[in-house]
Amino acid sequence: MSETVQPSEEKKEILVKEQVPNSTVVLVLGILSILFWCCWGIGLILGVVGLILGSKSKKIYNEDPERYSVSSYKNLNAGWICAMIGTILAGIGLLIGIIGVLIGTGFMHFFPWEDLMNGF
């Protein structure tokens, strides 16, 4: 006679890992910094805030990586990269805008504005 052995039902502990702090916030700020890079400093501010929060969150993650989920760390990295791209784009755009204003006002005295205005 054969005996069937039922597998013992041991308690399986399911570990739910936490999200890295501010991972979603950094992702949103990074995406918004890319979207608003041409809005005279808004993208720059959003990008810098995203970079600061991302750096702090990366330090927290590196202290205890087993505590946090991998997907939230990937979101944090993606947001940090987006924030870096948005900051660079916004910085270049702001620099080009300032140079454009300086060049534009620097050549104002070369144009015959009085002659143009007398014609109206």
C-alpha positions in Angstrom: 0.0 0.0 0.0 1.4 3.4 -0.9 1.2 6.4 1.3 0.7 9.8 -0.2 2.6 12.4 1.6 1.0 15.8 1.6 3.5 18.7 1.4 3.6 20.5 4.6 2.2 23.9 4.5 4.8 26.1 6.0 4.2 29.7 6.6 5.6 31.6 3.7 6.7 35.0 4.6 6.1 37.5 1.9 8.3 40.5 2.2 6.8 43.7 0.9 9.6 46.1 0.2 9.2 49.8 0.7 9.5 52.4 -2.0 12.6 54.6 -2.1 11.6 57.9 -0.5 10.7 60.6 -3.0 11.2 58.3 -6.0 7.9 59.3 -7.6 8.4 63.0 -6.8 11.9 62.9 -8.4 10.4 61.3 -11.5 7.6 63.8 -11.8 10.0 66.8 -11.2 12.5 65.4 -13.8 9.8 65.0 -16.5 8.4 68.5 -15.7 11.9 70.0 -15.9 12.2 68.6 -19.4 8.7 69.9 -20.4 9.3 73.4 -19.0 13.0 73.9 -19.9 12.1 76.9 -22.1 10.0 78.7 -19.6 12.6 81.1 -18.2 13.9 79.3 -15.2 10.9 77.1 -14.3 12.6 74.0 -15.8 15.8 75.0 -14.1 14.2 75.2 -10.7 12.3 72.0 -11.1 15.4 70.2 -12.3 17.6 71.4 -9.5 15.0 70.4 -6.9 14.7 67.0 -8.5 18.5 66.5 -8.5 18.7 67.5 -4.8 15.9 65.2 -3.8 17.3 62.4 -6.0 20.7 62.6 -4.5 19.3 62.5 -0.9 17.2 59.5 -1.8 20.1 57.7 -3.5 22.1 58.1 -0.2 19.2 56.7 1.8 18.9 53.7 -0.7 22.6 53.0 -0.5 22.5 52.8 3.3 20.0 49.8 3.2 19.3 48.6 -0.4 17.6 45.4 0.8 14.8 47.4 2.4 13.6 49.1 -0.8 12.1 47.7 -4.0 14.1 47.6 -7.2 11.3 49.2 -9.3 11.2 52.3 -7.1 15.0 52.6 -7.4 14.7 52.4 -11.2 12.1 55.2 -11.0 14.4 57.2 -8.9 17.3 56.8 -11.4 15.0 57.6 -14.4 13.8 60.8 -12.6 17.3 61.8 -11.7 18.4 61.4 -15.3 15.4 63.4 -16.5 16.1 66.1 -14.0 19.7 66.3 -15.1 18.6 66.6 -18.8 16.0 69.2 -17.9 18.5 71.2 -15.9 21.1 71.2 -18.7 18.5 72.2 -21.3 17.0 74.9 -19.1 20.5 76.2 -18.2 21.5 76.4 -21.9 18.2 78.0 -22.8 18.5 80.6 -20.1 22.1 81.3 -21.1 21.1 81.7 -24.7 18.2 84.0 -23.8 20.5 86.2 -21.6 23.1 86.4 -24.3 20.4 87.3 -26.8 19.0 90.1 -24.7 22.5 91.5 -24.1 23.4 91.4 -27.8 20.1 92.8 -28.7 20.4 95.8 -26.4 24.1 96.2 -27.2 23.3 97.0 -30.8 20.4 99.3 -30.1 22.5 102.5 -30.7 23.6 101.3 -34.2 20.0 101.5 -35.6 18.5 104.9 -36.7 15.6 104.7 -34.3 14.9 108.5 -34.5 14.7 108.4 -38.3 12.4 105.4 -38.2 10.1 107.0 -35.6 9.8 110.3 -37.5 8.3 108.4 -40.4 5.2 107.5 -38.4 
